[in-house]
Amino acid sequence: MGQIEELQGRIATALDRISQGLDLQANTQVDADEVETLQQALDDERITAQQLEERNKALNDKIAALEADLADAQAQASQAADAGFPDVLEQFGATVAEVRQISQATRDENQTLRDAVAAGSSETDLINSSMTTELSSLRADRALDRAELQAILETLEAALGGSQPAEGGL
């Protein structure tokens, strides 16, 4: 008899817990429109992260090509007798190093943004930070293009005229 009363008490307690759980679940129903809005925001963030990743990959490919150009130019510079030409290569190498650092920062920002999106967060600070890093990457890319053009100009002037490299650059 004591066991029956004990079992009845346990069953009553379990039924109370189930009732409380159902009440809690009814109180926390999420609006379908809100879920859809959040899902769309998450999809938008995934697209943005993917676009940033593609841009970063393109920049890394360009850096690799420019590093190869730099290695070729350095090999040619060792053969050149022009004393001003190594300065251009040093500037070009410094610009490539700066682009590498900015590219790494862009990769880090993209990873942080991907992690936040995966966690379901849509913090605007992360998006702003990522876009700022992307803007810095674009500026560095432009500076790298200018440095590459200056190196080409210096090489052509040295090859065609045998004169000293132009002062001031682009």
C-alpha positions in Angstrom: 0.0 0.0 0.0 2.8 2.4 0.9 4.4 1.7 -2.6 1.1 2.6 -4.3 0.9 5.9 -2.5 4.6 6.6 -3.3 4.0 5.8 -7.0 0.9 8.0 -7.0 2.9 10.9 -5.6 5.7 10.4 -8.2 3.1 10.3 -11.0 1.4 13.5 -9.7 4.8 15.2 -9.5 5.7 14.2 -13.0 2.3 15.4 -14.3 2.9 18.8 -12.6 6.3 19.1 -14.3 4.8 18.2 -17.7 2.1 20.8 -17.1 4.7 23.4 -16.2 6.7 22.6 -19.2 3.7 22.9 -21.5 2.8 26.3 -19.9 6.4 27.5 -20.5 6.4 26.3 -24.0 3.1 28.0 -24.7 4.5 31.3 -23.3 7.6 31.2 -25.4 6.0 30.6 -28.8 8.0 32.6 -31.4 6.3 34.6 -34.1 6.7 32.9 -37.5 7.4 36.3 -39.1 10.2 37.0 -36.6 11.7 33.6 -37.4 11.5 34.3 -41.1 13.1 37.8 -40.7 15.9 36.3 -38.6 16.5 33.5 -41.1 16.7 36.1 -43.9 19.2 38.1 -41.9 21.3 35.0 -41.3 21.2 34.2 -45.0 22.2 37.7 -45.9 25.1 37.5 -43.5 26.2 34.2 -45.0 26.2 35.7 -48.5 28.2 38.7 -47.2 30.7 36.4 -45.6 31.0 34.4 -48.8 31.5 37.5 -50.9 34.2 38.7 -48.5 35.9 35.3 -48.6 35.9 35.4 -52.4 37.4 38.9 -52.4 40.0 37.7 -49.9 40.9 34.7 -52.1 41.3 37.0 -55.2 43.6 39.3 -53.2 45.7 36.3 -52.0 46.0 35.2 -55.6 47.1 38.6 -56.7 49.6 38.8 -53.8 51.0 35.4 -54.9 51.4 36.7 -58.5 53.0 39.9 -57.3 55.4 38.1 -55.1 56.5 36.1 -58.1 56.9 39.3 -60.0 58.9 40.7 -57.1 61.2 37.7 -57.1 61.7 38.0 -60.8 62.4 41.8 -60.4 64.9 41.1 -57.6 66.7 38.6 -59.8 66.9 41.1 -62.6 68.0 43.8 -60.1 70.9 41.8 -59.0 72.1 41.9 -62.6 71.4 45.6 -63.1 74.1 48.1 -62.6 71.7 50.9 -61.9 72.1 52.0 -58.2 68.6 53.6 -57.9 66.6 50.6 -59.0 67.0 48.5 -55.8 65.2 51.4 -54.0 62.1 50.8 -56.1 62.3 47.1 -55.3 62.5 47.8 -51.6 59.5 50.1 -51.8 57.6 47.4 -53.8 58.6 44.8 -51.3 57.4 46.9 -48.4 54.1 47.5 -50.2 53.7 43.7 -50.7 54.4 43.1 -47.0 51.8 45.7 -46.0 49.2 44.0 -48.3 50.0 40.7 -46.7 49.3 42.1 -43.2 46.0 43.7 -44.4 45.0 40.5 -46.1 45.6 38.5 -42.9 43.5 41.1 -41.0 40.8 40.6 -43.6 40.9 36.9 -43.2 40.7 37.2 -39.4 37.7 39.6 -39.7 36.0 37.3 -42.1 36.5 34.3 -39.7 35.1 36.4 -36.8 32.1 37.3 -38.9 31.5 33.7 -40.0 31.7 32.6 -36.4 29.2 35.2 -35.3 26.8 34.2 -38.2 27.2 30.5 -37.3 26.3 31.4 -33.7 23.2 33.2 -34.9 24.5 36.7 -34.0 24.0 39.6 -36.3 26.1 42.2 -34.5 26.4 45.4 -36.6 29.8 46.1 -35.1 31.3 43.0 -36.6 29.9 43.9 -40.0 31.2 47.4 -39.7 34.6 46.2 -38.7 34.7 43.7 -41.5 33.7 46.4 -44.0 36.4 48.7 -42.6 39.0 46.0 -43.0 37.8 45.4 -46.6 38.1 49.1 -47.4 41.7 49.0 -46.0 42.3 46.0 -48.2 41.1 47.9 -51.3 43.3 50.9 -50.4 46.4 48.6 -50.0 45.5 46.9 -53.3 45.5 50.3 -55.0 48.9 51.2 -53.4 50.3 47.8 -54.6 49.1 48.6 -58.1 50.9 51.9 -58.0 54.1 50.3 -56.6 53.9 47.7 -59.4 53.5 50.4 -62.0 56.4 52.3 -60.6 58.6 49.2 -60.7 57.6 48.6 -64.3 58.3 52.2 -65.2 61.7 52.1 -63.5 62.6 48.9 -65.3 61.6 50.3 -68.7 63.5 53.5 -68.2 66.6 51.6 -67.2 66.3 49.2 -70.1 65.4 51.7 -72.8 67.5 54.7 -71.8 70.1 53.4 -69.5 69.4 56.4 -67.4 68.8 56.8 -63.7 65.3 55.9 -62.5 62.8 58.8 -62.4 62.6 60.6 -59.0 59.3 61.1 -57.3 57.5 58.1 -58.9 53.9 58.1 -59.8 
